[in-house]
């Protein structure tokens, strides 16, 4: 550097020309010196410029560490900026399929704690004016709850992802970082560091930049449905209590539950498979609400060929708006289901479609079947039948008999309508001669119908049971039903006893009450006895004989009886003759060994004195008279006299046999006057 010092000249001492000459010389000297200095500076600039071109990458890295917004050292109009962060979300896209915005088909996915291997998509934009390529990202994972996948971490605690295609200026691109989401992770926001290495097109060297990446562990909505009353009663309304539970780790917003139908248990598997596949295909196609909600409709409109007609129907509301279901929370819906009578002892599925907003705000649809068990039809019927007021029904054989029975509606609440009652005999030997069919419009709850008819049982059924079948057809709660009831009966024999020829007969001088029993029925009377009942009236026999056992009383065969009175002669003489009323008690047992008693009123003609004089030869009036006894004594005396005379004549004939040729008996016997001329009274005797 040349310093020029100009001294002050005295104008008086020096001339103006001398001064100008001196100044011009000095300026010339200064210009030469300046030219040399400028040449030296220009050479230095050329030297440093060559060094800068050789070490451009080192200067770019240095400037990048100084500022994230400046990739190059100068801040002039030629400044180029590094890629910037746009968005981060979880997806099911493969990390090997990293792409630019022109080929980005990845879908946002909910990820919760403990989901394991998951992929985080980080969306970046190339803000520079040059195309870039060979982008590699290094994502630092949070220390708790996240773990890099082996082979995806480059040996560090980071997750590594790359985009190999060319990213034009202004375009976006996505890096997919794989990692493990552990159970220790918490739902919420995180912030971490992302380092990028990339190269500009047509330039040598690799550039490095660092960005801050915020992301959120969304959690997952997992919905399930459980019925608190899964056992339903057929042929009646059943109000269900179904809990919609969120067992996931994120809230379900704006939940709406729709009952899409009821199917039998064997067709649920195919229906669920179809719904799941439809949901999966819609998920891959995009995030629009239309595609998600329309998939169940197409599924329900084309049921599986194996599904049958529904034996249960939903007759209540089909859509329930329940709003937000928080994590580990639930909401209740109450659909009304009516199982038909034919669905007893079957398994049914109530198909539910649940629409809700997920953690990203996208509407999702879940198809959840709820298992239901239809209980068996009640074994007892609402129709009951009784005969003979609840007692045993006994029908006598060989006789037209009226039987009564009662049909009752035992239901406490519901009437039955269109009632048709039919009675049929199950035996050919038992015929219904009266009405056998009755029709009624309705029967109120707890009401009864008293019915009767006439039947006839033949004798070959005696001692045997018989059966009637009562069939009742009716409508209850809109369902047609048929109940068959059995009415049992016992066919008994008919024992009809008649008493005739009751009288008093003296046997061996003892008066006996005699008579006959006749069984005019159709079965044997067992253990038959007869006895005289003592009367309290004024005129009665003084002595009552003990009962007499007669044994079995056969059909159509008389059975005689004789009961001695055991009265001595002195007492017999004191009894006044006349007609005496008597009462006979006849006891017997039927085929069931049930005893029966029959009282028969009759009368007898009693003549005790005449019976004593005739010594038992009389009839029913009272025996022999005194005159009869005298006649018998005279006849006996004549017989004795003739016997003595004959013996005497025989001895005389023996002595005179040799002298006379006559009958000794005629010769010796000469008629006496009395014999020749017997008295008229003797001839009569």
C-alpha positions in Angstrom: 0.0 0.0 0.0 1.5 3.5 -1.0 0.9 6.5 1.2 1.1 9.8 -0.6 1.9 12.8 1.5 1.3 16.1 -0.1 3.2 18.9 1.4 1.8 22.4 1.4 3.7 24.8 -1.0 4.0 28.4 -0.6 2.5 30.0 -3.6 4.8 32.7 -3.3 7.8 30.6 -3.2 6.9 28.1 -6.0 5.2 28.5 -9.2 2.0 26.9 -10.1 3.5 24.8 -12.9 6.1 23.3 -10.7 3.4 22.3 -8.3 1.3 20.6 -11.1 4.4 18.8 -12.3 5.1 17.3 -9.0 1.6 16.3 -8.3 1.4 14.5 -11.7 4.5 12.5 -11.1 3.3 11.4 -7.7 -0.1 10.3 -9.2 1.6 8.3 -11.9 3.6 6.5 -9.3 0.5 5.7 -7.3 -1.3 4.2 -10.3 1.5 1.8 -11.1 1.5 0.6 -7.5 -2.3 0.1 -7.5 -2.1 -2.0 -10.7 0.3 -4.4 -9.2 -1.8 -4.7 -6.1 -5.0 -5.5 -8.2 -3.2 -8.2 -10.2 -2.1 -9.9 -7.0 -5.7 -9.8 -5.6 -7.2 -11.3 -8.8 -4.7 -14.2 -8.7 -5.7 -14.9 -5.2 -9.4 -14.9 -6.1 -8.8 -17.5 -8.9 -6.9 -19.7 -6.5 -9.6 -19.7 -3.9 -12.3 -20.3 -6.5 -10.6 -23.6 -7.6 -10.5 -24.7 -4.0 -14.2 -24.0 -3.6 -15.2 -26.1 -6.6 -13.2 -29.0 -5.3 -14.7 -29.0 -1.8 -18.3 -28.0 -2.5 -19.8 -30.9 -0.5 -17.8 -29.9 2.6 -19.1 -26.3 2.4 -22.7 -27.6 1.8 -22.6 -29.9 4.9 -21.2 -27.1 7.0 -23.9 -24.6 5.9 -26.6 -27.3 6.5 -25.5 -27.7 10.1 -25.6 -24.0 10.5 -29.2 -23.6 9.3 -32.0 -26.1 8.3 -33.5 -23.6 5.9 -30.3 -23.0 4.0 -28.6 -25.8 2.1 -26.1 -23.6 0.4 -23.7 -21.1 2.0 -25.0 -18.0 0.3 -28.5 -16.4 0.8 -28.8 -14.7 -2.5 -31.3 -15.2 -5.3 -29.7 -18.6 -6.2 -30.4 -20.1 -2.7 -31.8 -23.8 -2.9 -33.9 -25.2 0.0 -33.9 -28.7 1.5 -37.0 -31.1 1.6 -39.6 -30.2 4.3 -42.0 -32.2 6.4 -45.8 -32.3 5.5 -47.6 -35.1 7.3 -47.1 -38.4 9.3 -49.7 -41.2 9.6 -49.8 -45.0 10.2 -50.5 -47.2 7.3 -50.5 -50.8 6.2 -48.4 -50.0 3.1 -45.2 -52.0 2.7 -42.0 -50.1 3.4 -40.4 -51.4 0.3 -43.0 -49.6 -1.8 -42.0 -46.0 -1.0 -43.4 -43.7 -3.6 -43.9 -40.2 -4.8 -47.2 -38.4 -4.9 -47.9 -39.7 -8.4 -48.1 -43.3 -7.1 -49.3 -43.0 -3.5 -52.1 -45.4 -2.7 -51.4 -45.9 1.0 -54.3 -45.7 3.4 -54.3 -44.3 7.0 -54.5 -47.0 9.6 -55.2 -47.0 13.3 -52.4 -48.3 15.4 -52.6 -48.8 19.2 -50.3 -50.0 22.0 -49.2 -53.6 21.6 -50.0 -53.8 17.8 -46.4 -55.0 17.1 -44.9 -54.4 13.6 -46.4 -51.2 12.2 -45.5 -48.8 9.5 -45.3 -45.0 9.9 -45.6 -43.0 6.7 -43.8 -39.6 6.6 -44.8 -37.3 3.8 -42.1 -34.7 2.6 -42.0 -32.1 -0.1 -39.1 -31.1 -2.4 -39.0 -27.3 -1.9 -35.9 -26.9 -4.0 -35.7 -25.8 -7.6 -33.7 -28.9 -8.6 -34.8 -32.5 -8.8 -33.5 -34.8 -6.1 -32.9 -38.5 -5.9 -31.5 -41.2 -3.6 -33.4 -39.9 -0.5 -32.7 -41.9 2.7 -34.3 -41.0 6.0 -33.1 -41.8 9.5 -36.0 -41.6 12.0 -35.1 -41.5 15.6 -37.6 -43.5 17.6 -39.0 -42.5 21.1 -37.2 -44.3 23.9 -40.3 -45.8 25.4 -42.9 -48.0 23.6 -41.1 -48.2 20.2 -38.5 -50.5 18.9 -36.8 -50.7 15.5 -37.1 -53.8 13.3 -33.9 -55.8 12.8 -32.6 -55.1 9.3 -34.5 -51.8 9.1 -32.4 -49.9 11.6 -28.9 -49.8 10.0 -27.5 -51.1 13.3 -28.8 -48.1 15.2 -31.9 -47.2 17.3 -33.3 -45.5 14.3 -35.7 -46.7 11.6 -34.4 -46.3 8.1 -36.4 -45.8 4.9 -35.5 -44.8 1.4 -37.2 -43.4 -1.8 -35.3 -44.4 -4.9 -37.2 -42.6 -7.6 -36.5 -39.0 -8.8 -38.5 -36.4 -6.9 -39.1 -33.4 -9.1 -39.0 -29.9 -7.7 -42.2 -29.2 -5.9 -43.4 -32.8 -5.7 -44.1 -34.8 -2.5 -42.8 -38.1 -1.6 -43.4 -40.6 1.3 -40.9 -42.5 3.4 -42.3 -45.7 5.2 -40.6 -46.4 8.5 -41.1 -49.9 10.0 -41.1 -50.4 13.8 -42.5 -52.4 16.7 -45.2 -50.7 18.7 -44.9 -52.2 22.2 -47.5 -52.4 24.9 -45.7 -49.7 26.9 -46.5 -47.1 24.2 -49.1 -44.5 25.1 -51.8 -43.2 22.9 -51.0 -39.6 22.0 -48.6 -37.3 20.3 -44.8 -37.7 19.8 -42.0 -35.6 18.3 -38.8 -36.9 17.0 -35.9 -36.1 14.6 -35.6 -37.1 11.0 -32.2 -36.9 9.1 -32.3 -36.9 5.3 -29.5 -37.7 2.9 -30.1 -37.0 -0.8 -28.5 -35.9 -4.0 -29.4 -33.3 -6.6 -29.7 -34.2 -10.2 -26.6 -33.3 -12.3 -24.6 -32.4 -9.2 -21.9 -34.3 -7.4 -22.0 -34.9 -3.7 -24.7 -35.9 -1.1 -26.6 -33.3 0.9 -27.8 -33.8 4.5 -30.7 -32.0 6.3 -32.5 -32.6 9.6 -36.2 -32.1 10.2 -38.5 -32.4 13.3 -41.3 -34.9 12.7 -44.4 -34.9 14.9 -46.6 -38.0 14.8 -49.4 -39.5 16.8 -50.1 -43.0 18.1 -53.8 -43.0 17.3 -55.0 -46.1 19.1 -57.6 -48.5 17.6 -61.4 -48.7 17.8 -62.5 -52.3 18.4 -66.2 -52.8 18.8 -68.0 -55.9 20.0 -71.7 -56.7 20.8 -72.9 -58.8 23.7 -76.5 -59.7 24.5 -77.3 -59.9 28.2 -80.5 -62.0 27.6 -79.4 -64.4 24.8 -82.1 -67.0 25.6 -85.4 -66.1 23.9 -88.9 -67.6 24.4 -90.6 -68.7 21.2 -94.0 -67.4 20.2 -93.7 -64.2 22.2 -92.0 -60.7 22.1 -88.5 -60.6 23.5 -86.9 -57.3 24.2 -83.1 -57.7 24.0 -80.5 -55.8 26.0 -77.4 -55.7 23.7 -74.3 -53.9 24.9 -72.0 -52.3 22.2 -68.6 -52.4 23.8 -65.4 -50.5 22.7 -62.6 -52.8 23.8 -60.0 -50.9 21.8 -57.7 -47.9 22.6 -59.4 -45.1 20.8 -62.9 -43.5 21.1 -65.5 -44.4 18.5 -67.3 -41.2 17.5 -70.8 -40.9 16.1 -71.7 -44.6 16.4 -74.9 -45.7 14.7 -76.1 -49.4 15.0 -78.4 -50.9 12.4 -80.1 -54.3 12.7 -79.6 -55.8 9.2 -81.4 -59.1 9.8 -81.6 -62.4 11.6 -80.1 -65.5 10.2 -79.8 -69.1 11.4 -76.5 -70.2 12.9 -75.3 -72.3 10.0 -75.3 -69.4 7.5 -73.5 -66.9 9.7 -70.0 -67.9 8.7 -70.4 -67.3 5.0 -72.2 -64.1 5.6 -69.4 -62.8 7.9 -66.7 -63.8 5.4 -68.4 -61.9 2.7 -68.8 -58.8 4.8 -65.2 -58.9 5.9 -63.9 -59.3 2.4 -66.0 -56.4 1.2 -64.8 -54.2 4.0 -61.2 -55.1 3.2 -61.5 -54.2 -0.5 -63.2 -50.9 0.3 -60.4 -50.1 2.8 -57.7 -50.6 0.1 -59.6 -48.4 -2.4 -59.6 -45.2 -0.3 -61.0 -43.3 2.7 -64.3 -42.1 1.3 -67.4 -42.7 3.4 -69.4 -43.9 0.5 -67.4 -47.0 -0.2 -67.3 -48.0 3.4 -71.0 -47.7 4.2 -72.2 -49.2 0.9 -70.4 -52.5 1.4 -72.8 -54.0 4.0 -75.8 -53.2 1.8 -74.4 -55.1 -1.2 -73.6 -57.9 1.1 -77.0 -58.1 2.7 -78.8 -57.9 -0.6 -77.1 -61.0 -1.9 -77.4 -63.6 0.9 -75.5 -66.8 1.0 -77.3 -69.6 -0.9 -77.1 -71.7 2.3 -79.2 -69.3 4.3 -82.8 -70.3 5.0 -85.9 -68.4 5.9 -85.7 -66.6 9.2 -87.5 -68.3 12.0 -87.2 -65.1 14.0 -87.9 -61.5 13.0 -87.1 -58.1 14.4 -90.4 -56.2 14.9 -88.9 -53.2 16.7 -86.6 -50.3 15.8 -83.8 -51.2 13.4 -81.5 -48.1 13.8 -80.0 -46.8 17.0 -77.9 -43.7 17.3 -75.6 -44.1 20.4 -73.0 -41.3 19.8 -69.5 -41.6 21.1 -68.4 -44.8 22.7 -65.3 -44.1 24.9 -62.4 -46.5 25.4 -63.5 -49.4 27.6 -67.1 -48.0 27.5 -70.3 -49.4 26.2 -73.8 -48.3 25.0 -77.0 -50.3 25.2 -79.6 -50.9 22.4 -83.0 -52.7 22.8 -84.2 -54.4 19.7 -87.4 -56.5 19.9 -87.3 -60.0 18.4 -90.2 -62.4 17.9 -89.2 -66.0 17.4 -91.7 -68.2 15.7 -92.9 -71.5 17.3 -90.9 -73.5 14.8 -87.6 -71.9 15.9 -87.6 -73.6 19.3 -84.2 -75.3 20.2 -82.3 -73.4 17.4 -79.4 -70.9 17.4 -80.0 -67.6 15.6 -77.8 -64.6 14.9 -78.8 -61.0 15.1 -76.7 -59.2 12.5 -75.6 -55.7 13.5 -73.9 -53.1 11.3 -72.0 -50.4 13.3 -70.9 -47.2 11.6 -68.5 -44.9 13.5 -65.7 -42.4 13.1 -62.2 -43.7 13.7 -59.2 -42.0 15.2 -58.5 -40.1 11.9 -62.2 -39.0 11.6 -62.9 -41.4 8.8 -66.2 -43.3 8.8 -65.8 -47.0 9.3 -68.3 -49.9 9.3 -68.1 -53.0 11.4 -70.5 -56.0 11.0 -71.0 -57.8 14.3 -73.3 -60.9 14.7 -74.9 -61.5 18.1 -75.7 -65.1 19.0 -79.2 -65.9 20.3 -80.6 -69.2 21.6 -84.3 -69.9 21.1 -85.5 -72.0 24.0 -87.6 -75.1 23.4 -91.3 -74.8 23.3 -92.8 -75.2 26.8 -93.7 -78.8 27.4 -96.9 -77.9 29.1 -99.8 -76.8 27.0 -102.2 -73.9 27.6 -105.0 -76.4 27.1 -105.9 -78.8 29.8 -108.6 -81.5 29.9 -110.2 -83.3 32.8 -113.0 -85.9 33.0 -115.5 -86.8 35.7 -114.4 -83.7 37.7 -110.9 -85.0 38.1 -112.0 -88.4 39.4 -111.4 -91.7 37.7 -113.7 -92.2 34.7 -115.4 -95.6 34.8 -117.6 -96.7 32.0 -119.9 -99.8 32.6 -119.8 -102.3 29.8 -122.9 -103.2 27.8 -124.6 -99.9 28.6 -124.9 -96.5 26.9 -123.1 -94.2 29.3 -122.8 -90.4 29.5 -119.3 -89.1 30.1 -118.5 -85.5 31.0 -115.1 -83.7 30.5 -113.8 -80.2 30.8 -111.4 -78.3 28.5 -109.6 -75.3 30.1 -107.4 -72.5 28.8 -104.7 -72.3 31.5 -102.9 -69.3 30.1 -103.1 -66.3 32.5 -102.9 -63.5 29.9 -103.6 -64.7 26.3 -106.9 -65.9 24.9 -107.1 -68.7 22.3 -109.2 -68.4 19.2 -110.6 -70.7 16.5 -110.9 -73.6 18.9 -111.7 -77.0 17.4 -112.1 -80.0 19.8 -112.2 -83.6 18.6 -112.7 -86.8 20.6 -111.6 -90.1 19.2 -111.7 -93.6 20.8 -108.6 -95.7 20.5 -110.4 -99.0 20.9 -112.7 -100.7 18.4 -114.8 -102.1 21.3 -115.5 -98.6 22.6 -117.7 -96.4 20.4 -118.7 -92.8 20.7 -122.4 -92.6 20.1 -122.8 -88.9 20.8 -121.0 -85.7 19.7 -117.3 -86.1 18.9 -116.5 -82.6 17.5 -117.0 -79.1 19.0 -116.1 -75.7 17.6 -115.7 -72.4 19.5 -114.8 -69.0 18.4 -112.5 -68.2 21.4 -111.7 -69.1 25.0 -110.7 -66.4 27.4 -107.7 -66.8 29.8 -108.5 -69.2 32.7 -111.9 -70.1 31.1 -113.4 -73.6 30.9 -115.7 -75.5 28.5 -117.9 -78.3 29.9 -118.6 -80.9 27.3 -120.4 -84.3 27.3 -121.1 -87.2 25.0 -122.4 -90.8 25.0 -120.3 -93.9 24.7 -120.8 -97.6 24.6 -118.3 -100.3 25.7 -118.7 -104.0 24.7 -118.5 -106.8 27.3 -115.1 -107.9 26.1 -113.5 -104.8 27.6 -114.7 -105.6 31.1 -111.8 -105.2 33.5 -109.6 -103.5 31.0 -108.6 -99.8 30.5 -109.6 -97.8 27.4 -108.3 -94.6 26.0 -109.9 -91.5 24.4 -107.7 -89.0 22.5 -108.8 -85.3 22.7 -107.3 -83.1 20.0 -107.5 -79.3 20.3 -106.7 -77.1 17.4 -106.4 -73.4 18.2 -104.6 -70.1 17.5 -102.6 -68.5 20.3 -100.6 -65.3 19.8 -101.0 -65.5 16.1 -99.6 -69.0 15.9 -101.6 -72.1 15.0 -101.1 -74.9 17.5 -102.4 -78.4 18.0 -102.5 -80.2 21.4 -103.3 -83.8 21.9 -104.6 -85.0 25.3 -105.4 -88.5 26.4 -108.3 -89.3 28.6 -108.2 -92.7 30.2 -111.2 -94.7 31.4 -111.8 -98.1 33.0 -114.5 -100.4 31.7 -116.3 -102.1 34.5 -118.9 -104.9 34.5 -122.5 -104.4 35.3 -123.9 -106.3 38.4 -127.7 -106.1 38.8 -129.1 -108.3 41.5 -132.8 -109.2 41.8 -134.3 -111.1 44.8 -137.4 -113.3 44.4 -139.4 -116.1 46.1 -138.7 -114.9 49.6 -140.7 -117.0 52.1 -140.5 -118.9 55.4 -140.1 -122.6 55.2 -139.9 -125.1 58.2 -137.0 -127.4 57.8 -136.7 -130.0 60.5 -139.2 -128.1 62.6 -137.1 -124.9 62.3 -138.4 -121.9 60.3 -136.0 -120.7 57.6 -136.2 -117.5 55.5 -135.6 -118.8 52.0 -135.3 -117.1 48.6 -133.2 -116.7 45.4 -130.7 -114.1 44.1 -130.4 -113.6 40.3 -127.5 -111.6 38.8 -129.0 -109.9 35.7 -125.8 -108.1 34.9 -122.8 -109.0 32.7 -120.1 -109.8 35.3 -119.7 -111.9 38.4 -120.5 -110.5 41.8 -117.7 -111.5 44.2 -117.9 -112.3 47.9 -121.7 -112.3 48.0 -123.4 -112.4 51.4 -127.1 -112.0 52.5 -128.5 -111.1 56.0 -131.7 -110.0 57.6 -131.7 -106.5 58.9 -133.5 -106.0 62.2 -136.4 -103.6 61.9 -137.3 -101.1 64.5 -141.0 -101.1 63.5 -143.7 -102.6 65.7 -144.4 -105.7 63.7 -141.2 -107.6 63.0 -139.7 -111.0 63.5 -138.3 -111.3 67.0 -135.1 -113.0 66.0 -132.5 -112.0 63.4 -130.4 -114.8 61.9 -126.7 -114.3 61.2 -125.5 -113.3 57.7 -125.0 -116.1 55.2 -122.0 -116.2 52.8 -123.0 -117.3 49.3 -119.8 -116.9 47.3 -119.7 -115.7 43.7 -122.9 -114.6 42.1 -122.6 -115.8 38.5 -124.3 -114.0 35.5 -127.9 -115.2 34.7 -127.8 -118.1 37.3 -130.0 -118.1 40.4 -128.3 -118.5 43.7 -130.7 -119.8 46.5 -130.3 -118.8 50.2 -131.8 -120.2 53.4 -131.4 -118.5 56.8 -132.7 -120.4 59.9 -134.4 -118.4 62.5 -133.4 -120.7 65.4 -136.6 -120.3 67.4 -137.7 -122.9 70.1 -141.2 -124.3 70.2 -142.3 -122.3 73.2 -141.4 -119.1 71.6 -142.7 -120.2 68.3 -146.2 -120.8 69.8 -146.3 -117.2 71.2 -145.7 -115.6 67.8 -148.8 -114.4 66.2 -149.4 -115.6 62.6 -149.5 -113.0 59.8 -147.5 -111.1 57.2 -144.2 -109.7 58.5 -142.0 -107.1 56.5 -138.4 -107.9 56.3 -135.3 -106.1 54.8 -132.5 -108.1 53.3 -128.9 -106.6 53.0 -126.9 -108.1 50.2 -123.2 -107.3 49.9 -120.9 -108.1 47.0 -117.7 -106.8 45.3 -117.1 -105.9 41.7 -114.2 -106.6 39.4 -112.0 -104.0 41.3 -112.8 -105.6 44.6 -114.8 -102.6 45.6 -117.7 -103.7 48.0 -121.3 -102.7 47.3 -124.4 -103.0 49.5 -127.9 -103.6 48.2 -131.0 -103.3 50.5 -134.1 -105.2 49.4 -137.5 -104.8 51.2 -139.9 -107.8 51.2 -142.4 -109.6 53.4 -143.2 -113.2 54.5 -146.4 -115.0 55.7 -145.7 -116.6 59.1 -148.1 -119.1 60.9 -146.2 -120.5 63.9 -149.1 -122.6 65.6 -150.1 -124.6 62.6 -146.5 -125.3 61.9 -146.1 -126.8 65.3 -149.1 -129.1 65.0 -148.2 -130.4 61.6 -144.7 -131.0 62.6 -143.1 -129.4 59.6 -145.2 -131.0 56.9 -147.0 -127.8 56.0 -146.1 -125.3 53.4 -145.3 -121.7 53.7 -148.5 -121.1 55.9 -147.4 -122.7 59.1 -147.0 -126.6 58.9 -149.3 -129.6 60.0 -152.6 -129.3 61.9 -153.7 -131.4 65.0 -156.2 -133.4 62.9 -153.4 -134.5 60.6 -151.5 -135.9 63.6 -154.4 -138.0 64.8 -155.0 -139.5 61.3 -151.4 -140.5 61.2 -151.6 -142.2 64.6 -154.7 -144.2 63.5 -153.1 -145.4 60.4 -150.0 -146.5 62.4 -152.3 -148.5 64.8 -154.1 -150.3 61.9 -150.8 -151.3 60.4 -149.6 -152.7 63.7 -152.9 -154.7 64.2 -152.8 -156.2 60.7 -149.2 -157.2 61.2 -150.1 -159.1 64.5 -153.1 -160.9 62.9 -151.0 -162.0 60.0 -148.4 -163.6 62.2 -151.1 -165.6 64.1 -152.8 -166.8 60.9 -149.5 -168.1 59.6 -149.1 -170.4 62.6 -152.6 -171.9 62.2 -152.0 -172.5 58.5 -149.0 -174.5 59.3 -151.0 -176.9 61.5 -153.9 -177.4 59.1 -151.9 -177.6 55.9 -152.1 -181.3 55.5 -155.9 -181.5 55.8 -157.0 -178.6 53.7 -156.0 -177.7 50.2 -156.8 -174.0 50.7 -154.8 -170.8 51.2 -154.0 -170.8 54.9 -154.4 -167.2 55.1 -157.9 -167.3 53.5 -159.1 -170.2 55.5 -158.0 -169.0 58.8 -159.0 -165.5 58.4 -162.7 -164.9 58.7 -163.9 -161.4 58.3 -165.1 -159.7 61.4 -168.2 -157.7 61.4 -166.2 -154.6 61.6 -164.0 -155.6 58.7 -167.0 -156.7 56.6 -168.9 -153.5 57.3 -166.3 -150.9 57.9 -167.6 -147.5 59.0 -167.7 -144.8 56.5 -165.1 -142.7 58.4 -162.6 -145.6 58.2 -163.1 -146.0 54.4 -162.4 -142.4 53.9 -159.2 -142.7 55.9 
